[in-house]
Amino acid sequence: MPVPARVVLVTGCRSGFGLLAAVELARRGHVVYAGLRDLDTAGPLLQAAGGLPVHPVQLDVTSPDDRRRAIERILAEQGRLDALVNNAGIALGGFQEQLELDEVRRVLEVNVVSVWALTTLALPHLRASRGAVCNVSSVAGRIALPGLGLYAASKHALEGMTEALRHELRPFGVRVTLVEPGPYATDIMERNRAVCRRMHEPDSPYQPWVRRGEELEARVHERLGDPAQVATRIADLVEAPAPRLRHPLGFSATLRLLFRWLLPFSAWEAVVARVTRPGAAAGPQRR
Ligand SMILES: NC(=O)c1ccc[n+]([C@@H]2O[C@H](COP(=O)([O-])OP(=O)(O)OC[C@H]3O[C@@H](n4cnc5c(N)ncnc54)[C@H](OP(=O)(O)O)[C@@H]3O)[C@@H](O)[C@H]2O)c1
């Protein structure tokens, strides 16, 4: 049966999953508002859209004014909002003792607080349309690894918030989902790769583990997934009439979740210690 056209807001569309999901949704006939932290960076999105109805909208998710104006513009132009995809996000590498307060606050502000703020602004309209919320989490929202603690904290928080939101919105017919990708080839691995300022302090006691983490990361980079797979799943979830809550994506995410589920924590902890030990020979992917 054909799916009716929906009005969808996707955040973080300069690159990666957001750009690809916006284009995929437009290709399926939906009206897409694609949030950008800076409208001057719309070039790659518009080129990928190739004339499909993708409307770039100014939306730094941390800006209260941008959030309000983006929702107001969609309602003024379309009269409704059917789906919100909270995709914008940042990563942060670093052992917790190395992090500084502004770095911790920034990750939580972008990945958690802004998602809550934009979603709650959109909710009256999503309730009216019996719409959908799709939040882009990570396998790091289920499994926390050393050197990525704050990123994991932000995605664990997003998972908790989203699970509760699903219960809260069920009576109103709003469908709430989480995608949980493993490692995929997007700008978060290159242009937007972020580590804390003190990551490479030479006298840090964590230096051997930092170097080991970088070896593992290089191995991860050799087998990143195709981000189009995540974009397709996001578009499927916007359209799905009764999707389940969690959607792990990618071989490594699925495998790690399976092991984490099967093993008692003590056994899992031993595996992580062995793989991340400086000088260890092999290991699983990290993000
Ligand atoms: N790729 C992976 O392996 C992977 C795995 C698991 C989860 N994820 C999650 O997937 C989501 C998308 O990331 P990606 O992999 O597609 O990486 P990406 O290519 O770096 O995309 C992230 C997008 O978020 C935007 N963004 C960052 N801060 C923002 C802000 N304050 N306001 C609005 N937009 C902002 C970025 O814009 P600018 O470039 O202009 O800052 C960029 O467009 C993130 O939530 C990430 O945590 C990614």
The ligand as a Tripos MOL2 file, in Angstrom:
@<TRIPOS>MOLECULE
LIG
   48    52     1     0     0
SMALL
NO_CHARGES

@<TRIPOS>ATOM
      1 N1         29.0150    6.9790   11.9800 N.am      1 LIG1
      2 C1         29.0020    6.1450   12.9880 C.2       1 LIG1
      3 O1         29.7950    5.2060   13.0400 O.2       1 LIG1
      4 C2         27.9600    6.2910   14.0690 C.ar      1 LIG1
      5 C3         27.7310    5.1860   14.8890 C.ar      1 LIG1
      6 C4         26.7710    5.2740   15.8790 C.ar      1 LIG1
      7 C5         26.0300    6.4230   16.0250 C.ar      1 LIG1
      8 N2         26.2770    7.5040   15.2290 N.ar      1 LIG1
      9 C6         25.4370    8.7030   15.4380 C.3       1 LIG1
     10 O2         24.8780    9.0810   14.1990 O.3       1 LIG1
     11 C7         24.5240   10.4710   14.2430 C.3       1 LIG1
     12 C8         24.9690   11.1250   12.9510 C.3       1 LIG1
     13 O3         26.3760   11.0660   12.8680 O.3       1 LIG1
     14 P1         27.1490   10.7050   11.5280 P.3       1 LIG1
     15 O4         27.8180    9.4220   11.7730 O.co2     1 LIG1
     16 O5         26.2820   10.8560   10.3660 O.co2     1 LIG1
     17 O6         28.3270   11.7980   11.5700 O.3       1 LIG1
     18 P2         28.5040   13.2020   10.8270 P.3       1 LIG1
     19 O7         28.6760   12.9750    9.3630 O.co2     1 LIG1
     20 O8         29.5800   13.8830   11.5670 O.co2     1 LIG1
     21 O9         27.1120   13.9200   11.0450 O.3       1 LIG1
     22 C9         26.7810   14.5810   12.2390 C.3       1 LIG1
     23 C10        25.9120   15.7430   11.8670 C.3       1 LIG1
     24 O10        25.4810   16.3950   13.0690 O.3       1 LIG1
     25 C11        25.6710   17.7850   12.8780 C.3       1 LIG1
     26 N3         25.7770   18.5090   14.1370 N.ar      1 LIG1
     27 C12        26.7420   18.4710   15.0790 C.ar      1 LIG1
     28 N4         26.4780   19.3450   16.0570 N.ar      1 LIG1
     29 C13        25.3200   19.9620   15.7200 C.ar      1 LIG1
     30 C14        24.5380   20.9760   16.2990 C.ar      1 LIG1
     31 N5         24.8840   21.5640   17.4400 N.pl3     1 LIG1
     32 N6         23.3980   21.3480   15.6760 N.ar      1 LIG1
     33 C15        23.0360   20.7870   14.5070 C.ar      1 LIG1
     34 N7         23.7520   19.8450   13.8910 N.ar      1 LIG1
     35 C16        24.8820   19.4350   14.4920 C.ar      1 LIG1
     36 C17        26.9180   17.9040   12.0330 C.3       1 LIG1
     37 O11        27.0010   19.1640   11.4290 O.3       1 LIG1
     38 P3         28.4330   19.9180   11.3150 P.3       1 LIG1
     39 O12        29.3340   18.9810   10.5730 O.co2     1 LIG1
     40 O13        28.1290   21.1840   10.6010 O.co2     1 LIG1
     41 O14        28.8800   20.1250   12.7280 O.co2     1 LIG1
     42 C18        26.6650   16.7840   11.0420 C.3       1 LIG1
     43 O15        25.8140   17.2160   10.0140 O.3       1 LIG1
     44 C19        25.1660   11.0300   15.5060 C.3       1 LIG1
     45 O16        24.1600   11.1630   16.4980 O.3       1 LIG1
     46 C20        26.1660    9.9520   15.9110 C.3       1 LIG1
     47 O17        26.3880    9.9270   17.3000 O.3       1 LIG1
     48 C21        27.2310    7.4600   14.2460 C.ar      1 LIG1
@<TRIPOS>BOND
     1     1     2 1
     2     2     3 2
     3     2     4 1
     4     4     5 ar
     5     4    48 ar
     6     5     6 ar
     7     6     7 ar
     8     7     8 ar
     9     8     9 1
    10     8    48 ar
    11     9    10 1
    12     9    46 1
    13    10    11 1
    14    11    12 1
    15    11    44 1
    16    12    13 1
    17    13    14 1
    18    14    15 2
    19    14    16 1
    20    14    17 1
    21    17    18 1
    22    18    19 2
    23    18    20 1
    24    18    21 1
    25    21    22 1
    26    22    23 1
    27    23    24 1
    28    23    42 1
    29    24    25 1
    30    25    26 1
    31    25    36 1
    32    26    27 ar
    33    26    35 ar
    34    27    28 ar
    35    28    29 ar
    36    29    30 ar
    37    29    35 ar
    38    30    31 1
    39    30    32 ar
    40    32    33 ar
    41    33    34 ar
    42    34    35 ar
    43    36    37 1
    44    36    42 1
    45    37    38 1
    46    38    39 2
    47    38    40 1
    48    38    41 1
    49    42    43 1
    50    44    45 1
    51    44    46 1
    52    46    47 1
@<TRIPOS>SUBSTRUCTURE
     1 LIG1         1 GROUP 0 **** ****
